[in-house]
Amino acid sequence: SSPAAVISRWTFELSRRYQHLLDKTVPHVLNRWIGCLALVLIYAVRVYFVQGFYIVTYGLGIYLLNLLMGFLSPQVDPEMEDGPSLPVSGSDEFRPFVRRLPEFKFWFPLFTVCFNCFDLV
């Protein structure tokens, strides 16, 4: 009944609903990427018509390239580990390509940064 408890309960409920919405988007990969692409295109058109904010866009591009490199990189560097990388006997385990940054963790920062850039422009 104290104001701090009410605010704490309210923020917990808000974060729980937000996480529920994020969890509902996980199986809809194509729709998520289409929405993200639409946000990026709207941002690009907005920057073009405003004729400015190129430094912000440059910084955003560097951040997105960093995310892309993490998405395309393997979790374990094959040059750094000892031994053969392919199984040589039936008892060796085959390890498929595992990304350093999973698809959802690549999409989510990209989406939030693009969404938050509308406040800057």
Residue pairs with C-beta under 8 A, 6 or more apart in sequence:
22 108
25 31
25 32
26 104
29 103
32 107
32 111
33 107
35 111
36 107
36 110
36 111
36 114
39 111
39 114
39 115
40 114
43 57
43 114
43 117
43 118
43 121
46 118
46 121
47 53
47 54
47 57
47 121
50 121
53 120
53 121
56 117
56 120
56 121
60 113
60 114
60 117
63 113
64 110
64 113
67 101
67 106
67 109
67 110
68 106
70 99
70 100
70 101
70 106
71 99
71 100
71 101
71 103
71 106
72 99
73 99
73 100
73 101
74 97
74 98
74 99
74 100
75 98
75 99
75 100
76 98
78 85
87 93
87 94
